[in-house]
């Protein structure tokens, strides 16, 4: 399945539209990804941020399975 085909197959979850994205390691797909990010069409959803000292809490949240986006552990902020 090509990257373009992957974009066409969309999932709807609640009121948000989720587009699965698989990127292989070639320059054409990387260039496409860079263009989508630059155009603001790709957005990373961050559920929560934890300082390194609270990494265990971040891990617990990821295991819980209720995160609605990425869980970020920060260093030196």
VENCOR-V25228 format. One record per residue. N is the residue number from 1. RES is the residue in three letters. PHI is phi in degrees with one decimal (999 if undefined). BURIAL is b if it has 9 or more other ideal C-beta (glycine too) atoms within 8 Angstrom, else e. Layout:
BEGIN
((N & RES & PHI & BURIAL) (N & RES & PHI & BURIAL))
END
This chain:
BEGIN
((1 & UNK & 999 & e) (2 & UNK & -78.9 & e) (3 & UNK & -61.5 & b) (4 & UNK & -62.1 & e) (5 & UNK & -63.8 & e) (6 & UNK & -61.7 & b) (7 & UNK & -64.5 & b) (8 & UNK & -71.3 & e) (9 & UNK & -82.6 & e) (10 & UNK & -109.9 & b) (11 & UNK & -111.4 & e) (12 & UNK & -114.1 & e) (13 & UNK & -129.0 & e) (14 & UNK & 59.0 & e) (15 & UNK & -100.8 & e) (16 & UNK & -98.3 & e) (17 & UNK & -98.8 & e) (18 & UNK & -107.2 & e) (19 & UNK & -114.6 & e) (20 & UNK & -64.0 & e) (21 & UNK & -134.5 & e) (22 & UNK & -119.5 & e) (23 & UNK & -119.3 & e) (24 & UNK & -90.4 & e) (25 & UNK & -85.3 & e) (26 & UNK & -124.0 & e) (27 & UNK & -67.4 & e) (28 & UNK & -64.3 & e) (29 & UNK & -67.0 & b) (30 & UNK & -63.6 & b) (31 & UNK & -63.1 & e) (32 & UNK & -61.5 & b) (33 & UNK & -62.3 & b) (34 & UNK & -60.6 & e) (35 & UNK & -62.5 & e) (36 & UNK & -64.5 & b) (37 & UNK & -66.0 & b) (38 & UNK & -62.5 & e) (39 & UNK & -83.4 & e) (40 & UNK & 75.8 & e) (41 & UNK & -89.5 & e) (42 & UNK & -116.1 & e) (43 & UNK & -131.3 & e) (44 & UNK & -90.5 & e) (45 & UNK & -96.2 & e) (46 & UNK & -101.4 & b) (47 & UNK & -76.4 & b) (48 & UNK & -160.5 & b) (49 & UNK & -125.1 & e) (50 & UNK & -130.9 & b) (51 & UNK & -71.8 & e) (52 & UNK & -52.8 & b) (53 & UNK & -62.8 & e) (54 & UNK & -109.0 & e) (55 & UNK & -58.6 & b) (56 & UNK & -62.9 & e) (57 & UNK & -65.8 & e) (58 & UNK & -63.5 & b) (59 & UNK & -63.4 & e) (60 & UNK & -60.8 & e) (61 & UNK & -65.3 & b) (62 & UNK & -67.5 & b) (63 & UNK & -70.6 & e) (64 & UNK & -58.9 & e) (65 & UNK & 83.2 & e) (66 & UNK & -106.1 & e) (67 & UNK & -69.1 & b) (68 & UNK & -105.0 & e) (69 & UNK & -175.5 & e) (70 & UNK & -75.9 & e) (71 & UNK & -105.8 & b) (72 & UNK & -108.8 & b) (73 & UNK & -106.2 & b) (74 & UNK & -100.9 & b) (75 & UNK & -119.0 & e) (76 & UNK & 60.9 & e) (77 & UNK & -93.4 & e))
END
